Amino acid sequence: MKVFTIAAQLEGYRSLKDRTLKLTFETNELSPDDMANIQGALMSVGFLAYSPDPFTSKELDELNNLKVEFNDTGKTPSQRFRAVLYRAWEQNDERYSIFEDYYRAHMEKFINHIKAKLT
């Protein structure tokens, strides 16, 4: 996808429990092309560049050459695994009142399972 630029005002941000941020921007009325660019980018991972001044041609070239080198969720596989274990603990704590205890016990089971398969 080609880099697109739109004028926007940063309206606010919110800290989330996983230490990420949710940014809120407000724009003026957008052209159909700008709207199509936004729709096409929905739920995809990319880079956000913000400048109080319009980007120069050189800056836009640099932005076009950036490559996304992380997954669509923005989380590492270990973070995703921990999140899945947390959901499992929420639904059925298996006598563990503290998630950390549940996490360590299940990680140990998983590690031993993989180790048993090694020769």
N, C-alpha and C positions, 0 to 999 in steps of 0.2 A: 504494500500500500504506500502510496506517495504521501509525504508529509503535507499536512494542510494546516493553515493558520487561520484563526479567527480572533477577533478582539473580544476579550472577556475580562470581567472583574472578579477577583477572588473574593467571594462573599463570606466564606468561613471554612472552618475545618472542625473535625471531631475526632478525638482519639478513640480507637477501638480497643477491645480487650486483648487482641492479639498483637498489640503494639503497632498496628498500622494506622494510617490516617484516612479519613474520608474527606475529600476536598469538594467544596461547592463553588461553582463558577456561575456567573450570570452574563448573558450576552445580549446584545441588541437583536433586533429581528434579523434572521439569517436568510441568505439566498437559498434557493432549492439545491444548488451544488454543495453548499456548506452543510445543509441538512442531510444530504445524501452521504457526505463524508462522515458525519457523526454517526448516522445509522449504520454505515459500513464498519465503523470501528467499535460498535457496541459490543461489550463483553470480550474484547480482545486485549491482550497485554501490549503495551507500548511504552513510549517515553513521554513525559510531560515536560515541555520547556516553557518557561514563563519569562517574559521581559516586559518592562514598562514601555519599551520602544519597539517599533516594528523590527523584525529580523532582517538582517542584511542578506544579500544573495549568498555570500560566503557562509554565513551561519546556517542558512537553509540547506546548503549543500552538505555541510557537516551533519545536520540533523537527518538528511536523507540517507547518509551512509552509516548511521547507527544500526546495529543489529540487536535484536532481542535475544538474550541468551539465558532465559529462564522460562519455566513452564507457565501455562496460562493461569494457574492458580496463584502464582507468586509465592508459593510455599515449597520448601524442600521436601523430598520424599519422607524424611524422618518427621517433619512437622505435620505432614498429612497423616502419617501413621498414628502419631500421638493424638491428633484430632479425632480420628476414627475410633481409637481406643477410648477416648473420652466419651464419645457418643454411646459406645457400647456400655461403659460404666454407668452413664446416666439412665440407660434403659434397664439394666440389670446389674446391680453393683456386686453381686456374688459375695455378699457379706463384708465387702470392703466399704467402710464409711468415708475413707479418704482416697481420693483419686490417685495420689502418688503411690500409695501401697498397691492399688489395683494395677497401675502402670508397670511398676517394677516386677510384680509377680507375672504378669502376662509377657513382658519383655523377656524375662528369664525363661519362661516356657518356650517362647519363640526361638530364642538363642539355642537352647538345648535341643530343640527339634532340628534346627539346621546343623548343629554340631554332630548330631547322631547320624546324619546323612553323609558326613565327610569320611573319607577313607584314610 
